[in-house]
């Protein structure tokens, strides 16, 4: 089986420098990050290779979900590459809180491409150091990831309309 990828893209009605800024600053991320219906409870970012974006989302049922990104590459305003994982409050890497079988880490590449006065954001996820069973689960879960990212992108579009 080839390595599974999950890719989603959307065009936003904002210039690239603004879309980059709201992706890379905690004061902005706390207003839109996460699936629709989730609220950001904790948001801290250290934007440098090796730095972290560490966050906590409150789910609609009131439970908390911690996550983190460990930045590998930052090329403003074009590209972010990071390892994404579930986390605990101390930024330790944890397993998915709702799935027994899931890759521990996802290699994420987010690109920002100007299209006139608009910006295309493309997210490409690929399991990192995952077992065959974890890759299979990731590959079969695309529909749910699509729904989560669609909601996240909707919140981003709403936020961009305000800034």
N, C-alpha and C positions, 0 to 999 in steps of 0.2 A: 504494500500500500504506500502511495506517495504521501509526503508530508501534507496534512490538511491546512488550508488557509481559510480564513474568514475575512471577506473584504466588503466594506460598505462605504458609500460615498454620497455626499450631498453638496449642493451649491447653496451658499449663504449670500444674502443681499448686503454684504459688507466688504470693505476692502481688506486685503490680506493682512496688513499690519494690525488692524483692529482684531480680526479673528485670531491671529497669533497671540496678541496680548491677552485676550480673554481665556485662552488655553494655558497660559503660562504664569498667571498671577493669581495668588490666593484670593485677593479681594474680588476678583471676577469669578473664579471657579466656584466659590461658595454659593453663588447665585444660580448656577445652572447645571453643575456636574451631577451625573447619575441618571438612572432610568426615571421616567415620568412617575411622579408620586413619591419619590424618595427625596429627602431633605438632607442637606449637608450639615452635619453637626460639628465636625472637626476638619480643618483644611490648612495644611502647612506645606509650603513648597520651597525647595532649595534647587533652583534651576541651574545645574551644572552637571557635567558628566560625573557619575557617581552619587549625585544628589538625589533627594527623594521628593516625591509628591505623596504625602501621607494624609489619608482622609478617613472619615467615618460618616456613613450614610445612615439615616434613620429610615427604615422601611415603613410602608404604609401600615403594617401591623404593630409598629412601635419597636420592633427589634432593631439592633444595630448591626451594621456590616462594615468592617474595616477593610481598607485596601491600600495598596501602595504601588507607585511606579519607581523604579530605579533607572535614572536617566543614563543612557549609553552615548547618545549623539544628540546634539542640539545645533541646528543650523537655521538660525532666525532669518527670515520668517517663513522658511520653506519646509522644515522637516524636524520631527521629534522621533527618536527611537528610544524605547525603554522596555524594561522587563516589568510586566504587570502581574500582580498577585494579590490574593487575599492576605490579610494582615491581622495583627492584634494591635492593641492600644500602644504597644511599645515598638511598633514597626517591625515585628518579627514576621517572617513569612509563614503563612498558614494554608491549610487545605480549604477548598470551597466549603462554605458553611451549609450549603443545601445539597451538595452532590458528593457521594462517596468516591466516585471515580471522576477525576478531573485533573488536567495538567496543573502542577504546582505553580508553574510560571508560564506566561504567554509573552512572546516577543512581539511588541507592537511597533509598527511604523505608521506615523501619522504625517501625511503630506498636506501642504497648503499651497494651492495653485491659483494664481490670479486669473480671472476670466473677466477682463474689463474691470468694472467697479465691483465685481462679485468675487467670491472665493470658493473654490472647490476643496472640501476637506475629504480626504480618503483615509480610512483606517484599515490597516492590514494586520491581522492577528495570526500568529502561527505558534503552536505549542512549542515550548522550549524544554529540551531534555525529557520529553514525555515518553511513556511506555506505549506499546501498540494499543493496549486497552484504553489508555487516556486519550490517544490520538483518535481512536474510533468514537469515543464518547463526545469529544470536541466536534468531530465531523458531523455527528448525528444531532448536535444541539444548535446548528446554525439558525433554525427558525426562531428559537428563543433569543439568541444573541441579536438577530435582526430586529426583533421587537424591542429589546432593551436599548439598542443603539438608536433606533428610530425615535423612541421617546426622549433619549438624551439629546439627539439632534433637534427635536422639537423645542425642548427647553432652551437650547443654545440659540435657536432662531428667535424665540421670544425675547431672550435676554439681549441679543444683538440689536433688536428693534428699539430697545430702551437706551442703549449707550451711544 
